[in-house]
Amino acid sequence: MKISPYMAFAKKSFLQKSAYRLEHWMGILNTLIRLVIYVEIYRALYGGRETVDGITMSMVTTNFILSLGLESFFVVNDYYLSSRLYDGSIATEMLLPVSFHGRMLADNLGTAAFKLIFHFVPAMIVACLFIGIQAPAGPVMFGLFILSALLGYGVLWSISFLFQMFSFWLMNVWAVMTIKNVFINVLSGSMIPLWFMPGFMRTLIGFTPFESIYFTPVQIYLGKITGSEIILGFAKQIIWIVALLLLGFMVWQKGQKKIVVQGG
């Protein structure tokens, strides 16, 4: 498979985002506002205490900074497929000598690269200066955190890929995507740190792909999991990526048979 066409698609997506400067500043502001709100809520809940059930306020703050920071550039276009089915351009795109799924991924990666540079980095600098973040457990753990974060993006994209396949059977996938995003926000640890979940709920979430998106990288960064637990975390991320993609491709094969394009 040639790489150059996909690099071109990613570059196009990157340049398209760079054209909207106001959106760039609003993205940074949105991340910082959400971060301040979440941190202040938990400061109020902590009531001046530094530790609650062994979880320090510093850990909670770091969780929010990293999770919301990663969320700011973990970009997936949930409507890539549905928009092309709606306007009929799917027929033309499927005739191109490149993988349609490769184009989907390249488009998302181009946008993610832009937001990594112009959203994530500035937001993290401001957050670290004015809110404070706990240092990583060590250089090795920081490197493993980055690797886990990349796999976390893979899990997130794979979930979106699977849910986009509903576009073949639904006129509008907005409701499905909203439900999916609610589950991700609540069960990934970005909105509510999973340390505070009840034991049975925490165990149940462990059997889903959601904690692999943000919470696993954060745990590694803080040194809350080590050794075999890190290996298990990586294994779960990889297994979920493979399983979700395989399921998505199976549904894609069935969905293609339903494509009907009218016009001319």
C-alpha positions in Angstrom: 0.0 0.0 0.0 1.4 3.4 -1.0 2.0 5.8 1.8 2.3 9.1 -0.2 -1.4 9.5 -1.0 -2.4 9.2 2.6 0.3 11.7 3.7 -1.2 14.1 1.1 -4.7 13.6 2.6 -3.3 14.1 6.1 -1.5 17.3 5.0 -4.7 18.6 3.4 -6.6 18.1 6.6 -3.8 19.8 8.6 -3.8 22.8 6.3 -7.6 23.1 6.3 -7.6 23.4 10.1 -4.8 26.0 10.0 -7.0 28.3 8.0 -9.4 28.9 10.8 -7.5 30.8 13.5 -10.5 31.7 15.6 -11.4 28.0 15.9 -7.8 27.4 17.1 -8.1 29.9 19.9 -11.6 28.8 20.9 -10.3 25.2 21.1 -7.6 26.2 23.6 -10.1 28.3 25.6 -12.6 25.5 25.6 -10.0 23.0 27.0 -8.9 25.5 29.7 -12.4 26.4 30.8 -13.4 22.8 31.2 -10.3 22.0 33.1 -10.8 24.9 35.5 -14.4 23.9 36.1 -13.6 20.3 36.8 -10.7 21.1 39.1 -12.7 23.6 41.1 -15.6 21.2 41.5 -13.2 18.6 42.9 -11.5 21.1 45.1 -14.9 21.9 46.6 -15.7 18.2 47.1 -12.3 17.7 48.7 -13.2 20.6 51.1 -9.6 21.6 51.7 -8.4 18.0 52.3 -5.4 16.8 50.4 -6.3 13.1 50.2 -9.6 11.3 50.0 -9.6 7.4 50.0 -5.9 7.5 49.2 -6.4 9.7 46.1 -4.7 13.0 46.4 -6.0 16.3 44.9 -2.7 16.4 42.9 -3.6 13.1 41.3 -7.1 14.3 40.4 -5.7 17.5 38.9 -3.1 15.7 36.9 -5.8 13.3 35.6 -7.9 16.1 34.3 -5.0 18.0 32.8 -3.8 14.9 30.9 -7.2 13.6 30.0 -8.6 16.9 28.7 -5.3 17.7 27.1 -5.3 14.4 25.2 -9.0 14.8 24.4 -8.2 18.2 22.8 -6.3 16.5 20.0 -7.7 13.0 20.0 -9.8 14.0 17.0 -12.2 11.6 15.2 -14.7 12.7 12.5 -17.7 10.6 13.5 -19.6 11.8 10.4 -16.9 11.1 7.7 -18.8 8.1 6.3 -22.4 9.4 6.9 -21.7 12.7 5.1 -20.4 10.9 2.0 -23.4 8.5 2.0 -25.7 11.5 2.3 -24.3 13.4 -0.7 -23.5 10.4 -2.8 -19.8 11.0 -3.0 -19.2 7.6 -1.4 -19.6 6.1 -4.9 -16.8 8.2 -6.4 -14.5 7.7 -3.4 -14.8 4.0 -3.5 -13.6 4.0 -7.1 -10.4 5.8 -6.2 -7.2 3.6 -6.2 -6.7 4.2 -2.4 -8.3 2.7 0.6 -11.4 4.5 1.8 -10.6 3.6 5.4 -7.0 4.8 4.9 -8.4 8.2 3.8 -10.6 8.3 6.9 -7.6 7.7 9.1 -5.4 10.1 7.3 -8.0 12.8 7.5 -8.3 12.4 11.2 -4.5 12.1 11.8 -4.0 15.4 9.9 -6.4 17.2 12.1 -5.0 15.5 15.2 -1.5 16.6 14.3 -2.7 20.2 14.0 -4.5 20.1 17.3 -1.5 18.4 19.0 0.7 21.4 18.1 -1.8 24.3 18.4 -4.3 23.0 21.0 -2.7 20.4 23.2 0.8 22.0 23.7 -0.5 25.6 24.5 -3.2 24.3 26.8 -0.8 22.1 28.7 1.7 24.9 29.1 -1.0 27.2 30.5 -2.4 24.5 32.8 1.0 23.5 34.1 1.9 27.2 34.9 -1.4 28.2 36.6 -2.9 25.0 37.9 0.0 22.6 38.4 0.6 19.1 37.3 2.3 16.2 39.1 5.6 15.1 37.5 5.7 11.7 35.7 6.8 8.7 37.7 10.1 8.8 35.7 11.5 9.1 32.2 10.7 5.5 31.3 7.1 5.9 32.6 6.8 9.1 30.6 7.9 7.3 27.4 5.4 4.4 28.1 2.7 7.1 28.8 3.3 8.5 25.3 3.1 5.0 23.7 -0.1 4.2 25.7 -1.6 7.5 24.7 -1.0 6.7 21.0 -2.7 3.3 21.5 -5.5 5.1 23.3 -6.1 7.2 20.2 -6.2 3.9 18.3 -8.9 2.6 20.6 -10.9 5.8 20.3 -10.7 5.9 16.5 -11.6 2.2 16.2 -14.8 2.8 18.3 -15.7 5.7 16.0 -15.0 3.5 13.0 -17.3 0.8 14.2 -20.1 3.2 15.1 -19.9 5.0 11.7 -21.0 1.8 10.1 -24.5 2.5 11.5 -24.6 5.1 8.7 -25.6 2.3 6.2 -28.8 1.7 8.1 -29.7 5.1 9.6 -30.5 8.3 7.9 -28.9 10.3 10.8 -26.3 8.9 13.2 -26.2 11.9 15.5 -28.1 10.2 18.2 -25.9 7.1 18.0 -22.8 9.2 18.2 -24.1 11.2 21.1 -24.7 8.1 23.1 -21.3 6.8 22.2 -19.6 10.0 23.3 -21.5 10.1 26.6 -20.2 6.6 27.4 -16.7 7.6 26.5 -16.8 10.8 28.6 -18.1 9.1 31.6 -16.4 5.7 31.5 -12.9 6.7 30.1 -12.0 8.7 33.2 -11.8 12.1 31.5 -14.9 13.4 33.3 -14.9 11.3 36.5 -11.6 9.7 37.6 -12.2 6.0 37.7 -10.6 5.8 41.1 -13.8 7.1 42.5 -16.0 4.5 40.8 -17.6 1.8 43.0 -15.7 -1.5 43.0 -18.2 -3.4 40.9 -18.5 -0.6 38.4 -14.7 -0.3 38.2 -14.5 -4.0 37.5 -17.2 -3.8 34.8 -15.5 -0.8 33.1 -12.3 -2.9 33.0 -14.1 -5.2 30.5 -14.8 -2.3 28.1 -12.5 -0.4 25.8 -13.3 2.9 27.4 -10.6 3.0 30.2 -8.0 2.2 27.6 -8.5 5.6 25.9 -7.4 8.0 28.7 -7.2 6.3 32.1 -4.6 3.7 31.2 -2.1 6.3 29.9 -2.8 8.5 33.0 -2.2 5.6 35.3 1.1 4.9 33.7 2.1 8.5 33.8 1.4 8.6 37.6 3.1 5.3 38.2 -0.1 3.8 39.6 0.5 0.7 37.6 3.8 -1.0 37.0 5.4 -4.1 35.5 2.9 -6.7 34.5 0.0 -4.3 34.9 1.5 -2.0 32.3 2.0 -5.0 29.9 -1.6 -6.0 30.6 -2.8 -2.4 29.9 -0.9 -2.4 26.5 -2.3 -5.8 25.7 -5.9 -4.7 26.3 -5.4 -1.6 24.2 -4.0 -3.6 21.3 -6.7 -6.3 21.6 -9.5 -3.7 21.6 -8.1 -2.0 18.5 -7.9 -5.3 16.6 -11.3 -6.5 17.8 -13.1 -3.2 17.0 -11.5 -2.9 13.6 -12.3 -6.5 12.7 -15.9 -6.0 13.8 -16.1 -2.7 11.9 -14.8 -4.3 8.7 -17.3 -7.1 9.0 -20.1 -4.6 9.3 -18.6 -2.6 6.4 -18.8 -5.6 4.1 -22.5 -6.0 4.9 -23.2 -2.2 4.7 -21.7 -1.9 1.2 -24.5 -4.0 -0.2 -27.0 -1.4 0.9 -25.4 1.5 -1.0 -27.8 3.0 -3.5 -26.7 6.3 -5.2 -29.2 8.1 -7.4 -28.6 11.1 -9.6 -26.6 12.0 -12.7 
